[in-house]
Amino acid sequence: MKAPLLCTWEGWSDQAAGLFATAADDSNGSMPFKALLGWKGMVVWDETADAVDLLRVYLEKVANESCGQCTPCREGTQRLVSIINRICGGQGELADIDEIRRMAIFVSEAARCDVGRCLAPPTLEILDRFADQFVATVKEKRQVPQQPCETTVTAPCISACPSNVDIPAYVEGIRMGNFAQALARVRQDCPMPGTIGRVCVRPCEASCRRGRLDEPIAIRALKRFLADNEMRTGTPSLQQPPEVYKPERVAIVGAGPAGLSCAYYLGTMGYHTTIFEAQETAGGMATYGIPSYRLPRNIMDYEVADVERMGAEIRYGVNVGEDITLDALGKEGYRAIFLAVGAPESSKMRCEGEDAGYECFMTGIHFLAEVSRGRRPVEGKKLVVVGGGNVAMDCVRSALRTGFTDVNLLYRRTEAEMPADPQEIEEAKEEGVKFHYLVAPVSIVHTEGKVSGLECQRMELGEPDASGRRRPVPVEGSNFVIDCDAIIPAVGQICVVDCVLPEEDSLTRWKTLIVDQMTFQSRTPSVFGGGDCITGPATLIAALAAGKKAARHIAQYIEQGECQPTIPEILQTLVNSCGVFEPDEDFVFDGITQRAEPAVLPPGTRINDFSEVEGCLSLSQAIKESERCLRCYRIAVAVK
């Protein structure tokens, strides 16, 4: 790839150039841009890029993104647009260049949100780096032709979200009381706000700049507020199905989050979809793997109905690969197929006796699925769960609600290395789950074919492994036995794509589907894939994001006969690769507001049944919480 001629992205040219190069390589092509200007500086790949016009596009974008609620930004950006357009029209004066500089500094110092605050650095950068070009344009009264450009708007929270939901926009909508419009903004990138508003792992909150002041914005809770408000009031969704659908149809295998998301967005683009689901209801792991005390079934039912309203038909009890093949789907006239089969099987915990078929030994995935059907799949009072992720947390907490009184969780590392959501860990502790760290299973103890205990070995942490976490190392002579009535391993999940698409050259050695990382197209052009079946077990929001992005490229394949990353996608990849969130950023003042927290059922009450533990923010809480948002938008413009 062509190296940048100039790279001043916040003063670390070598690092920035490397990040840009990596992003371009990931987009499967050469750099499609001549220059880029953004909040951290600029990059130039082609000297034919016109700096004057680039600044014009940047200033116009800033003005368009200004919320208009503070005078300096509203009036100042419009003034800047007027000046730069005068220069580009061949009517500028040398004093105009100084006026742009002065006005940019004024807006940055006086603006109340980052749309204006971030204006000065890139403006001054391009004026300084290309001073001769600006002066020559003014002196020669040159009319500057408009060059093709692409713009993008991001924020630390947007960049951290796998689906790039415009979080500041919907938070602002809540603040203004425009709930329907705010929810419509969420659904542009996340079709299941009621679900995500309850169970998302919140990478956005980890990157929220407000957290550098006091506490992050309650982004997940605000999303849930919008979804619950629509359900409670019966407000019609602003996203309506197309009046006319296209003749082409798409088959989707799996009605989990990725499949439902793909169907939803294909529906908004006018494509009918048929979802083939092996189970008796939709939702995948969101239904069969997340207990109803976290995600009530009526929420999933509501959002599945919304997907159907967009033109999806769901056929239950169909095992693709057994009842029907992918080839047969193609012969039935489906123009494309999206595989969203998830990772529904449990990994082995490498423990002696786990394949012996002992009574009261059940994998975490199977246990949660049975609990979701209202059953008590294993009997007893004392339970051991092995694992440290969210599935393990769901297992131990569900076990308490199904009658176990002594619930123990074994994890081979320490709490600091646990991948589970810290909130889930804390709530499990509150409910009485006993945590045993630096312990690994060795052998299942049984009596006449029924679980009676688990032999374990103590561990200590050694050097970091491939995950970056310190590797657990057995401590010799430390074996001991935990007496128990049942054992549930929850140590990971594996994919089953080979049951649907058996061709070995289409799969990785982990049996995940090989796809293009930006288009989600497999080695069979008409077959796409997304979610856990391409990544291995990941997050629900990542699955929804994959479905959304795949839908766009499925439409591209149907309409154009091929798939290529789009210019907006490549620009977004470039911008995200630069690190939008700065974890070491210092503020000149301390935060003074507390984060809004929803009501939570007390531990002694909530373990009695599967009633939802966490409540919804009240109207006053939601509006007050939305006012804490710093509106940290970042703007970048690229010359094509």
C-alpha positions in Angstrom: 0.0 0.0 0.0 1.2 3.5 -0.8 2.8 5.2 2.2 1.4 8.5 3.4 3.2 11.6 2.1 2.2 13.4 5.3 0.8 12.0 8.6 0.3 14.3 11.5 -2.3 12.4 13.4 -1.7 13.7 16.9 2.0 13.9 16.4 2.7 10.1 16.2 3.2 9.8 12.5 4.7 6.3 12.5 2.1 4.8 14.7 -0.8 6.5 12.8 0.6 5.4 9.4 0.8 1.9 10.7 -2.8 1.9 11.9 -4.0 3.3 8.6 -2.1 0.8 6.6 -3.5 -2.1 8.7 -7.0 -0.8 8.3 -6.6 -0.5 4.5 -5.2 -4.0 4.3 -8.2 -5.3 6.3 -10.5 -3.7 3.7 -9.0 -6.0 1.1 -7.8 -3.3 -1.2 -5.5 -0.3 -1.7 -6.0 2.9 0.1 -9.1 4.5 -1.7 -8.4 8.0 -0.2 -6.1 10.8 -1.2 -6.3 12.6 2.1 -8.0 12.6 5.4 -8.7 15.4 7.9 -10.0 14.7 11.4 -10.0 15.6 15.1 -6.5 14.3 15.6 -4.8 15.8 12.6 -4.5 14.8 8.9 -3.0 12.3 6.6 -2.1 12.8 2.9 -1.5 10.0 0.4 -1.9 11.9 -2.8 -0.6 15.4 -3.4 -3.4 16.1 -5.9 -5.9 16.4 -3.0 -7.0 20.0 -2.6 -6.5 21.2 0.9 -8.8 24.2 0.5 -11.7 22.2 -0.6 -11.0 19.6 2.1 -11.3 22.2 4.8 -14.5 23.4 3.2 -16.1 20.0 3.4 -14.8 19.6 7.0 -16.2 22.9 8.2 -19.6 22.2 6.5 -19.8 18.8 8.2 -19.0 20.4 11.6 -21.7 23.0 11.0 -24.3 20.3 10.0 -23.5 18.3 13.1 -23.8 21.2 15.4 -26.9 20.7 17.6 -27.4 24.5 17.5 -28.1 24.7 21.3 -25.1 26.9 22.1 -24.6 30.2 20.3 -20.8 30.0 19.8 -21.0 26.7 17.9 -24.2 27.5 16.0 -23.2 30.9 14.9 -19.4 30.3 14.7 -19.6 27.3 12.4 -22.0 29.0 10.1 -19.6 32.0 9.9 -16.7 29.6 9.1 -18.7 28.0 6.3 -19.5 31.4 4.8 -15.9 32.4 4.9 -14.5 29.2 3.3 -17.1 29.2 0.6 -16.2 32.8 -0.2 -12.5 31.7 -0.6 -13.5 28.6 -2.7 -15.6 30.9 -4.9 -12.6 33.0 -5.8 -13.7 36.0 -3.7 -11.7 35.6 -0.6 -9.2 38.0 1.0 -6.0 37.2 3.0 -7.8 38.5 6.1 -10.3 35.6 5.7 -7.6 33.1 6.4 -6.8 34.8 9.7 -10.5 35.0 10.4 -10.9 31.3 10.0 -8.1 30.7 12.4 -9.5 33.1 15.0 -13.0 31.9 14.7 -12.0 28.2 15.0 -10.2 28.9 18.2 -13.1 30.9 19.6 -15.6 28.1 18.8 -13.4 25.4 20.3 -12.9 27.4 23.5 -16.6 28.4 23.9 -18.6 25.4 22.6 -20.4 23.2 25.0 -19.9 19.9 23.2 -17.1 18.2 21.3 -18.5 19.0 17.9 -17.3 22.5 18.4 -14.5 21.8 20.9 -12.6 19.6 18.4 -12.9 22.1 15.6 -9.6 24.1 16.1 -6.9 21.4 15.9 -7.6 20.1 12.4 -8.5 23.5 11.1 -5.2 25.1 12.3 -3.3 22.0 11.2 -4.4 22.2 7.6 -4.0 26.0 7.5 -0.4 25.7 8.8 0.6 22.7 6.6 -0.9 24.1 3.4 -0.5 27.8 4.1 1.0 28.4 0.6 -2.0 26.8 -1.1 -4.5 28.9 0.9 -2.6 32.1 0.2 -2.3 31.3 -3.5 -6.0 30.5 -3.8 -6.9 33.9 -2.3 -4.3 35.9 -4.3 -5.1 34.3 -7.6 -8.9 34.5 -7.0 -9.0 30.8 -7.9 -12.3 29.1 -7.9 -11.8 25.8 -6.1 -13.5 22.8 -7.8 -15.3 20.5 -5.4 -13.7 17.1 -5.1 -15.4 13.8 -4.1 -15.3 13.4 -0.4 -16.6 11.0 2.2 -17.4 12.0 5.8 -17.9 10.1 9.0 -19.0 10.9 12.5 -18.0 8.8 15.4 -17.5 9.1 19.2 -15.6 6.9 21.7 -18.9 5.1 22.6 -19.9 4.7 18.9 -16.5 3.3 18.0 -16.5 0.8 20.9 -20.0 -0.5 20.0 -19.7 -3.5 17.5 -22.7 -2.2 15.7 -21.6 1.5 15.9 -25.0 2.7 17.3 -25.2 6.5 17.3 -25.4 6.7 21.1 -25.1 10.5 21.6 -28.0 10.9 19.1 -30.5 8.8 20.9 -29.3 10.0 24.3 -29.9 13.5 23.1 -33.4 12.4 21.9 -34.2 11.3 25.4 -33.0 14.6 26.8 -35.3 16.5 24.3 -38.2 14.1 25.0 -38.3 12.8 21.5 -38.5 9.1 22.5 -39.9 7.7 19.3 -37.3 9.4 17.2 -34.6 8.3 19.6 -35.7 4.7 19.4 -35.8 4.9 15.6 -32.1 6.1 15.8 -31.2 3.0 17.9 -33.0 0.7 15.4 -30.9 2.1 12.5 -28.1 0.0 13.9 -29.6 -2.3 16.6 -32.9 -4.0 15.8 -33.5 -5.4 19.3 -33.2 -2.5 21.8 -35.3 -4.2 24.5 -33.0 -7.2 24.5 -29.7 -5.3 24.2 -31.0 -2.8 26.7 -31.0 -5.6 29.3 -28.1 -8.0 28.5 -25.5 -6.1 26.5 -22.0 -6.3 28.0 -21.7 -2.5 27.5 -18.4 -1.9 25.7 -19.7 1.6 25.0 -19.8 2.4 28.7 -16.2 1.2 29.1 -15.2 3.8 26.5 -17.5 6.6 27.8 -15.5 9.8 28.4 -17.9 10.7 31.2 -16.2 7.9 33.1 -13.0 9.9 33.2 -14.9 12.5 35.2 -17.2 10.5 37.5 -19.2 7.6 36.1 -20.0 6.5 32.5 -23.4 7.3 31.1 -26.0 4.5 31.8 -26.1 3.8 28.0 -27.6 0.3 28.3 -30.3 1.4 30.7 -31.3 4.4 28.5 -31.7 2.1 25.6 -34.0 -0.1 27.6 -36.0 2.9 28.7 -36.8 3.7 25.1 -37.8 0.1 24.3 -39.9 -0.3 27.4 -41.5 3.0 26.9 -42.7 2.0 23.4 -44.1 -1.3 24.7 -45.8 0.3 27.7 -47.4 3.1 25.7 -48.2 1.2 22.5 -46.4 3.8 20.5 -46.1 2.6 16.8 -42.5 2.2 15.6 -41.4 4.9 13.2 -39.7 2.1 11.1 -42.4 0.8 8.9 -42.2 -2.1 6.4 -41.6 -1.2 2.7 -44.8 -0.8 0.7 -43.3 -2.9 -2.1 -40.9 -5.8 -1.8 -38.4 -7.0 -4.3 -38.9 -10.4 -6.0 -35.6 -11.9 -4.7 -35.8 -13.9 -1.5 -33.1 -14.7 1.0 -32.8 -17.8 3.2 -31.5 -17.5 6.8 -30.4 -20.5 8.8 -30.9 -19.8 12.5 -33.3 -17.5 14.3 -30.7 -16.3 16.8 -29.6 -12.7 17.2 -27.5 -12.6 14.0 -30.2 -14.3 11.9 -33.0 -12.0 13.2 -30.8 -8.9 12.7 -30.0 -9.9 9.1 -33.7 -10.5 8.4 -34.7 -7.2 9.9 -32.4 -5.1 7.8 -33.0 -7.1 4.6 -36.7 -6.4 5.3 -36.0 -2.6 5.6 -34.3 -2.9 2.2 -37.3 -4.6 0.6 -36.3 -8.3 0.7 -38.5 -11.1 2.0 -36.6 -13.6 4.1 -37.3 -17.1 5.3 -35.6 -18.1 8.6 -35.2 -21.8 9.2 -34.9 -22.5 12.9 -34.3 -25.9 14.5 -35.9 -25.0 17.9 -39.5 -24.4 18.7 -39.1 -20.7 19.2 -36.8 -17.9 18.0 -34.0 -16.1 19.8 -31.2 -18.6 19.8 -28.9 -18.3 22.8 -30.8 -15.1 23.8 -33.8 -17.3 24.5 -32.3 -20.6 25.5 -29.1 -19.3 27.1 -30.1 -16.1 28.9 -32.4 -16.7 31.9 -35.7 -14.8 32.1 -34.6 -13.0 35.3 -32.3 -11.1 33.0 -34.3 -11.2 29.7 -38.1 -11.8 30.1 -39.6 -13.9 27.3 -42.2 -11.2 26.4 -39.4 -8.9 25.4 -37.9 -11.4 22.9 -41.4 -12.2 21.6 -42.0 -8.5 21.0 -38.8 -8.0 19.1 -39.2 -11.2 17.1 -42.6 -10.0 16.0 -41.0 -6.8 14.8 -38.6 -8.8 12.6 -41.6 -10.7 11.2 -43.4 -7.4 10.6 -40.5 -6.4 8.4 -41.2 -9.3 6.1 -39.5 -12.3 7.7 -41.2 -15.8 7.8 -39.8 -18.1 10.5 -40.1 -21.9 10.0 -39.6 -23.8 13.2 -38.4 -27.3 13.7 -36.3 -27.4 10.6 -32.8 -28.7 10.7 -30.9 -27.4 7.7 -28.4 -30.1 6.8 -30.8 -32.8 7.8 -34.4 -31.8 6.7 -33.2 -29.6 3.9 -29.8 -28.8 2.3 -28.2 -25.6 1.2 -28.3 -26.8 -2.4 -32.0 -27.4 -2.0 -32.6 -23.9 -0.8 -30.8 -22.6 -3.8 -33.0 -24.7 -6.1 -36.0 -23.3 -4.3 -35.1 -19.9 -5.6 -33.3 -18.2 -2.7 -30.8 -15.8 -4.2 -28.6 -15.8 -1.1 -28.2 -17.8 2.1 -27.1 -16.4 5.5 -25.8 -18.9 8.0 -26.4 -17.8 11.6 -26.2 -21.2 13.4 -24.3 -19.9 16.4 -22.1 -22.0 18.7 -24.7 -24.2 20.3 -22.5 -27.0 21.6 -20.5 -27.0 24.8 -16.7 -27.3 25.0 -15.1 -30.1 27.0 -13.6 -29.3 30.4 -10.9 -32.0 29.9 -12.0 -33.8 33.0 -12.0 -37.6 33.6 -15.5 -39.0 33.4 -17.2 -36.1 31.6 -18.1 -38.4 28.7 -19.3 -41.3 30.9 -22.9 -40.3 31.0 -23.2 -39.9 34.8 -26.6 -38.9 36.1 -26.8 -35.2 37.2 -23.9 -34.2 34.9 -25.1 -31.7 32.3 -23.5 -29.0 30.2 -24.3 -25.4 30.9 -25.8 -24.8 27.5 -28.2 -27.8 27.9 -29.0 -26.8 31.5 -30.0 -23.3 30.6 -32.0 -24.5 27.6 -34.0 -26.9 29.8 -34.5 -24.2 32.5 -35.8 -21.8 29.8 -38.5 -24.5 29.1 -39.6 -24.4 32.7 -37.9 -27.6 33.7 -35.6 -28.6 36.6 -33.1 -30.7 34.6 -30.8 -31.8 37.5 -31.8 -32.7 41.0 -30.1 -32.2 44.4 -29.1 -29.4 46.8 -25.3 -28.9 46.3 -24.1 -27.9 42.8 -20.7 -27.3 41.2 -20.4 -25.1 38.1 -17.1 -25.0 36.3 -16.3 -21.8 34.3 -15.9 -18.1 34.6 -17.9 -16.5 31.8 -21.5 -15.2 31.5 -22.9 -18.7 30.8 -21.4 -19.9 34.1 -22.9 -16.9 35.9 -26.3 -17.7 34.3 -26.0 -21.3 35.4 -25.2 -20.6 39.1 -27.9 -18.0 39.4 -30.5 -20.1 37.7 -29.5 -23.1 39.9 -30.4 -21.1 43.0 -33.8 -20.4 41.4 -34.5 -24.1 40.7 -34.0 -25.2 44.3 -30.2 -25.7 44.8 -29.2 -24.3 48.2 -25.4 -24.7 48.0 -24.1 -23.4 44.7 -20.3 -23.4 44.0 -18.4 -21.9 41.1 -15.0 -23.2 40.2 -12.6 -21.0 38.1 -9.0 -21.9 37.3 -7.8 -18.3 37.4 -8.6 -15.4 39.8 -11.6 -13.0 39.7 -9.5 -10.4 37.9 -9.2 -12.7 34.9 -12.8 -13.8 34.8 -14.4 -12.8 31.4 -17.9 -12.6 32.9 -19.7 -9.2 33.3 -18.6 -7.7 36.6 -22.2 -6.9 37.4 -23.2 -10.6 37.0 -20.3 -11.6 39.3 -21.4 -9.2 41.9 -25.1 -10.1 41.8 -24.2 -13.8 42.0 -22.2 -13.1 45.1 -25.1 -11.2 46.6 -27.3 -14.2 46.0 -25.0 -16.5 47.9 -23.0 -18.3 45.2 -19.6 -19.5 46.6 -16.6 -18.7 44.3 -13.6 -20.9 44.4 -10.6 -19.4 42.5 -7.5 -21.1 41.2 -9.2 -24.4 41.1 -9.5 -26.8 38.1 -11.5 -30.1 37.8 -9.6 -33.4 37.5 -12.1 -36.2 37.8 -15.8 -36.7 38.4 -16.6 -38.7 41.5 -19.7 -41.0 41.2 -21.7 -43.5 43.2 -23.4 -46.1 41.1 -23.4 -43.9 38.1 -24.6 -40.7 39.8 -22.5 -37.7 40.5 -21.4 -37.5 44.1 -18.4 -35.2 43.9 -15.7 -33.5 41.9 -11.9 -34.1 42.4 -10.1 -30.8 41.9 -6.6 -29.5 41.8 -5.4 -26.1 43.0 -3.7 -23.8 40.5 -1.3 -20.9 40.5 -0.8 -18.3 37.8 2.2 -18.5 35.5 3.2 -16.6 32.4 0.6 -15.0 30.1 -1.0 -17.2 27.4 -2.3 -16.3 24.0 -5.3 -14.5 25.5 -3.0 -12.2 27.5 -4.1 -13.7 30.8 -1.7 -15.5 33.0 -1.7 -19.2 32.4 -3.0 -21.4 35.3 -0.3 -23.9 36.4 -1.2 -27.0 38.5 0.1 -27.1 42.1 1.5 -30.6 42.7 0.0 -32.5 45.6 -2.9 -30.1 46.0 -5.8 -32.4 44.9 -9.0 -32.3 46.9 -12.7 -33.4 46.5 -15.8 -31.2 46.6 -18.9 -33.2 47.5 -21.8 -32.3 45.3 -25.1 -33.7 43.8 -24.6 -32.3 40.3 -21.9 -30.8 38.1 -22.4 -28.3 35.3 -19.4 -27.4 33.0 -19.7 -24.0 31.4 -16.2 -23.6 29.9 -17.0 -22.5 26.4 -19.0 -23.2 23.3 -18.2 -24.7 19.9 -19.6 -24.2 16.4 -21.6 -26.7 14.3 -21.3 -25.1 10.8 -20.0 -28.4 9.5 -23.5 -29.9 10.0 -24.8 -27.4 7.5 -21.9 -26.8 5.2 -19.6 -29.9 5.4 -17.0 -28.7 2.8 -13.7 -28.6 4.7 -12.3 -25.8 2.6 -15.1 -23.5 3.8 -14.3 -24.0 7.5 -11.5 -23.1 9.8 -9.9 -25.7 12.0 -12.2 -24.6 14.8 -15.2 -25.4 12.5 -16.2 -21.8 12.1 -17.2 -20.5 8.7 -14.5 -18.7 6.6 -15.9 -15.4 5.5 -14.6 -12.0 4.3 -14.3 -9.9 7.5 -16.0 -6.9 6.0 -18.6 -8.4 3.6 -19.3 -11.6 5.5 -19.3 -13.5 2.1 -18.0 -17.1 2.2 -16.0 -18.9 -0.4 -19.4 -19.8 -1.9 -20.5 -16.5 -3.4 -24.2 -16.9 -2.5 -23.5 -18.0 1.0 -22.8 -15.5 3.8 -22.3 -16.0 7.5 -22.3 -14.0 10.8 -22.4 -14.2 14.5 -20.8 -16.9 16.7 -20.6 -19.4 13.7 -17.7 -17.2 12.3 -16.2 -15.8 15.4 -16.8 -18.5 18.0 -18.8 -17.6 21.1 -19.0 -13.8 21.3 -21.4 -11.1 22.5 -25.1 -10.6 21.5 -24.4 -7.1 20.2 -21.6 -8.5 18.0 -24.0 -11.0 16.5 -26.6 -8.2 15.8 -23.9 -6.1 14.2 -22.8 -9.0 12.0 -26.4 -9.6 10.8 -26.8 -5.9 10.0 -23.5 -5.6 8.1 -24.1 -8.9 6.2 -27.6 -7.8 5.2 -26.1 -4.8 3.4 -23.7 -7.0 1.5 -26.3 -9.6 0.7 -28.3 -6.8 -1.0 -25.1 -5.7 -2.8 -24.5 -9.2 -4.0 -28.1 -9.6 -5.3 -28.2 -6.2 -7.0 -24.6 -6.0 -8.3 -23.5 -9.6 -8.5 -20.5 -9.1 -6.3 -19.4 -7.9 -2.9 -16.9 -5.2 -2.1 -16.3 -3.2 1.1 -18.0 0.2 0.6 -16.2 3.5 1.0 -18.1 4.5 4.2 -17.1 1.1 5.7 -13.5 1.6 4.8 -13.4 5.1 6.2 -15.1 3.9 9.4 -12.5 1.2 9.8 -9.7 3.7 9.3 -11.2 6.1 11.9 -11.9 3.3 14.4 -8.3 2.0 14.0 -6.9 5.2 15.3 -8.3 4.8 18.8 -11.2 7.2 19.3 -11.2 6.7 23.1 -8.3 8.0 25.0 -8.2 6.2 28.4 -5.5 8.5 29.8 -7.2 11.7 28.9 -7.2 14.3 31.7 -10.0 16.7 32.3 -9.5 20.1 33.9 -12.5 19.7 36.2 -14.0 17.0 38.3 -17.4 15.4 37.7 -20.2 16.3 40.0 -23.1 14.1 39.0 -24.0 10.5 39.9 -25.1 7.9 37.4 -28.7 6.9 37.5 -29.2 3.3 38.6 -32.4 1.3 38.1 -34.1 -0.4 41.0 -33.0 -3.9 41.7 -34.8 -6.7 43.5 -33.1 -7.6 46.9 -31.1 -10.9 46.8 -33.4 -12.6 49.3 -36.4 -12.0 47.2 -35.1 -12.5 43.7 -33.7 -16.0 44.2 -37.2 -17.3 44.8 -38.2 -17.2 41.2 -37.3 -16.0 37.7 -38.8 -12.5 38.0 -36.7 -9.8 36.3 -34.1 -8.6 38.7 -33.3 -5.2 37.2 -36.0 -2.6 36.7 -36.3 0.2 34.2 -35.2 3.8 34.7 -38.1 6.2 35.5 -38.9 9.1 33.2 -37.2 11.6 35.4 -34.2 9.3 35.9 -33.8 8.8 32.1 -34.0 12.5 31.3 -31.6 13.5 34.1 -29.1 10.7 33.0 -29.3 11.9 29.4 -28.2 15.3 30.5 -24.9 13.9 31.7 -23.8 13.1 28.1 -20.8 15.1 26.9 -21.8 14.6 23.2 -18.2 13.5 22.3 -18.6 13.5 18.5 -15.5 13.2 16.4 -15.6 14.2 12.7 -13.4 13.1 9.8 -13.4 13.9 6.1 -11.6 11.9 3.4 -10.9 12.9 -0.2 -11.7 10.1 -2.6 
